Amino acid sequence: MTEYKVSYAPPTGKPLGTNWAFKIGTTVVIPLLNLVGKKQWRGAENIPSTGKIIVASNHVSYLDVLFFTHFLYRSGRAPRYIGKEGVFKVPVIGKIVLAAGQIPVVREGKDAAKALEHAVKTLQAGHLLGVYPEGTLTRDPNGWPMVAKTGLARLAITTKTPVIPIAQWGSQIVMPTYEKKIKFFPRTPIKILAGAPLDLSPWYGKENDPAALIEATAFVMRAITDLLEELRGEKRPIEIFDPHTSDLPRTGNFKKKR
């Protein structure tokens, strides 16, 4: 198994948390994102300039993380993510992503449990941590957020960290869900809306209470979905798609024939 040297150094630089590798990545990627997307971003004033914070978003496209990172970077913070190990094995790109401070985790097996440990240390160092609570691209047929995993709630409650809900919409037009073809023209409006920090203190001390974690998770996802309703100009479905009760595979491209 590959051993990775993970850094938990406090954030420095401007935007806060940046370093030489992050600057290389953004110098290359941001112009490409500007070619395919038109920024329609609001709520940057809700992103604190310093200190530990969790930002949580819905997930509709492989491109989400790039536009999300651009938004956060432009708002003054260079985020950290807990990413699946495969990304870090890509030649050159993997080394840059690792050097930029991102943290690889093996999804399956006992090492997957280290994700919480890594996230806690990252927050304790004072970083902004980006999270997709659903854990994968949404399986809802109309792109609405699903019932999410409880890892985000456990992390926020354990570390007593506020959560900023963020909705994004438009990246799934540039690169449709579970597809890798890019639509270049015309440029697509990329809508991102960040809300005010959520207070999860009613659940503090209940990080080992399954019912409390479900409640806290639903609280965060409701806030994200409210923002997404505003971006889309339409109401969410009454019934929230629940991957736990669906016969679709929990991970991987559910659009492929099984």
C-alpha positions in Angstrom: 0.0 0.0 0.0 1.3 3.5 -0.9 2.4 5.6 2.0 1.7 9.3 1.7 3.3 12.1 3.7 0.4 14.3 4.8 1.1 17.8 6.1 -1.1 19.3 8.9 0.8 22.6 8.9 -1.3 25.7 9.7 -2.5 27.6 6.7 -0.4 30.4 5.3 -0.2 32.5 2.1 -2.9 34.5 0.3 -5.5 33.1 -0.3 -5.1 31.5 3.1 -3.9 27.9 2.8 -2.2 28.3 -0.5 1.3 27.1 -1.4 3.5 26.7 -4.5 1.6 23.6 -5.7 -1.8 25.2 -5.2 -0.6 28.2 -7.2 0.6 26.0 -10.0 -2.7 24.1 -10.1 -4.9 27.2 -10.1 -2.7 29.0 -12.7 -3.4 26.1 -15.1 -7.0 25.2 -14.2 -8.7 28.6 -13.6 -8.3 29.8 -17.2 -9.7 26.5 -18.5 -12.7 26.9 -16.1 -13.3 30.4 -17.3 -13.4 29.2 -20.9 -16.4 26.9 -20.3 -18.2 28.6 -17.5 -19.6 32.1 -16.6 -19.4 32.9 -12.9 -22.7 33.7 -11.2 -21.4 33.5 -7.6 -22.9 34.9 -4.4 -22.4 34.6 -0.7 -18.6 34.9 -0.6 -19.0 37.2 2.4 -20.1 34.2 4.4 -16.7 32.5 4.0 -14.6 33.5 7.1 -11.1 34.9 6.3 -9.4 32.8 8.9 -10.0 29.8 11.3 -11.4 26.3 11.0 -14.5 26.0 9.0 -16.4 23.2 7.0 -18.0 24.0 3.7 -20.5 21.5 2.5 -22.0 21.3 -1.0 -24.3 19.3 -3.2 -22.6 17.1 -5.9 -23.8 16.8 -9.5 -20.7 16.6 -11.7 -17.0 15.5 -11.7 -16.3 19.2 -12.4 -17.9 20.4 -9.1 -14.7 20.3 -7.1 -12.9 22.5 -9.6 -15.5 25.2 -9.7 -16.1 24.9 -6.0 -12.3 25.3 -5.3 -12.2 28.3 -7.7 -15.1 29.9 -5.8 -13.4 29.4 -2.4 -10.0 30.4 -3.7 -11.5 33.7 -5.1 -13.2 34.1 -1.7 -9.9 34.1 0.1 -9.4 30.5 1.2 -7.5 27.6 -0.4 -9.5 24.6 0.7 -8.5 21.1 1.8 -10.3 17.9 0.8 -10.2 14.3 1.8 -9.9 12.6 -1.6 -10.0 9.1 -2.9 -6.6 7.5 -3.3 -6.9 7.0 -7.1 -6.5 10.7 -7.8 -3.2 10.8 -6.1 -1.8 7.9 -8.2 -2.2 9.9 -11.5 1.3 10.8 -12.8 2.3 14.4 -12.1 -1.2 15.5 -11.2 -1.2 13.2 -8.1 2.0 14.7 -6.8 0.8 18.3 -7.3 -2.5 17.5 -5.6 -0.7 16.0 -2.6 1.8 18.9 -2.4 -1.2 21.3 -2.5 -2.2 19.8 0.8 -5.0 17.5 -0.2 -5.4 14.3 1.8 -5.6 10.8 0.2 -7.8 8.1 1.9 -8.5 4.6 0.8 -12.3 4.3 0.7 -12.5 0.5 1.4 -11.0 -1.4 4.2 -9.7 -0.4 7.7 -7.8 2.6 6.3 -11.1 4.3 5.4 -11.7 5.0 9.1 -8.6 7.3 9.0 -10.7 9.9 7.0 -12.2 11.3 10.2 -8.8 11.4 11.9 -7.3 13.3 8.9 -10.2 15.7 8.8 -10.0 16.5 12.5 -6.2 17.3 12.3 -6.8 19.4 9.3 -9.4 21.5 11.1 -7.4 21.7 14.2 -4.6 23.3 12.1 -7.0 26.0 11.1 -7.9 25.0 7.6 -11.1 25.3 5.6 -12.3 21.8 4.8 -14.5 21.1 1.8 -17.0 18.2 2.0 -19.6 16.6 -0.2 -21.9 15.1 2.4 -23.6 12.7 -0.1 -20.2 11.0 -0.6 -20.8 10.6 -4.3 -22.6 12.2 -7.2 -26.3 12.4 -6.6 -28.5 9.6 -7.9 -31.6 11.7 -7.9 -32.9 11.7 -11.5 -33.4 15.4 -11.4 -30.2 16.4 -9.7 -31.5 17.2 -6.3 -29.5 16.3 -3.1 -29.9 12.8 -1.7 -30.1 11.6 1.9 -26.5 12.1 2.9 -24.0 10.1 4.9 -23.5 11.1 8.6 -19.7 11.6 8.4 -20.0 15.4 8.0 -22.2 15.7 11.1 -19.9 13.5 13.2 -16.9 15.7 12.1 -18.6 19.0 12.8 -20.0 17.9 16.2 -16.7 16.3 17.3 -14.7 19.4 16.4 -17.4 21.9 17.3 -16.9 23.5 13.8 -19.6 25.6 12.1 -20.8 24.4 8.6 -21.3 26.7 5.7 -24.0 25.3 3.3 -23.2 25.9 -0.4 -25.3 25.0 -3.5 -23.9 24.8 -7.0 -25.6 24.3 -10.3 -24.4 24.4 -13.9 -21.4 22.2 -13.8 -23.6 19.2 -14.8 -24.3 21.0 -18.1 -20.6 21.4 -18.8 -19.9 17.8 -17.8 -23.1 15.7 -17.3 -23.4 13.5 -14.2 -21.1 10.5 -14.5 -19.9 11.5 -17.9 -16.5 12.9 -18.9 -17.4 14.8 -22.1 -17.1 18.5 -21.8 -19.5 21.1 -23.4 -17.3 24.0 -24.4 -19.7 26.4 -26.2 -21.7 28.4 -25.5 -20.2 29.1 -22.0 -22.4 27.8 -19.2 -23.6 29.9 -16.3 -22.0 28.3 -13.2 -24.2 29.3 -10.2 -22.8 29.0 -6.7 -24.5 30.4 -3.5 -23.0 30.2 -0.1 -25.2 30.6 3.0 -24.6 31.7 6.5 -22.7 29.3 8.9 -25.0 26.7 10.5 -25.0 26.2 14.2 -24.8 22.5 15.1 -24.4 23.1 18.9 -27.7 21.5 19.7 -26.0 18.2 18.8 -22.7 18.8 20.5 -21.7 15.8 22.6 -23.9 13.4 20.6 -21.3 12.3 18.0 -22.0 8.7 19.0 -25.8 8.9 18.9 -27.0 7.6 15.5 -30.3 9.4 15.7 -28.7 12.7 16.5 -26.3 12.3 13.6 -29.2 11.6 11.2 -31.0 14.7 12.5 -27.9 17.0 12.2 -27.1 15.6 8.7 -30.7 16.3 7.6 -30.4 19.9 9.0 -27.3 20.6 6.9 -28.8 19.0 3.7 -32.0 21.0 4.1 -30.0 24.2 4.2 -28.1 23.2 1.1 -31.3 22.2 -0.7 -32.9 25.5 0.2 -30.1 27.3 -1.5 -30.3 25.1 -4.5 -34.0 25.8 -4.8 -33.1 29.5 -5.0 -30.5 28.8 -7.7 -32.8 26.6 -9.8 -35.9 28.7 -9.2 -38.0 25.6 -8.4 -39.0 23.5 -5.5 -37.4 20.2 -4.4 -39.4 17.0 -4.7 -41.4 16.1 -1.6 -39.7 12.7 -1.3 -35.9 12.9 -1.0 -34.0 10.2 -2.8 -32.5 7.8 -0.3 -29.6 5.7 -1.6 -29.9 3.5 1.4 -33.2 2.1 0.2 -32.5 2.3 -3.6 -31.5 -0.8 -5.6 -28.9 1.4 -7.4 -25.2 0.6 -6.6 -23.9 2.8 -3.7 -20.8 3.9 -5.6 -19.7 4.1 -9.2 -21.5 5.0 -12.4 -25.1 4.0 -11.9 -26.0 4.9 -15.5 -24.0 2.1 -16.8 -25.8 -1.2 -17.5 -25.3 -3.6 -14.6 
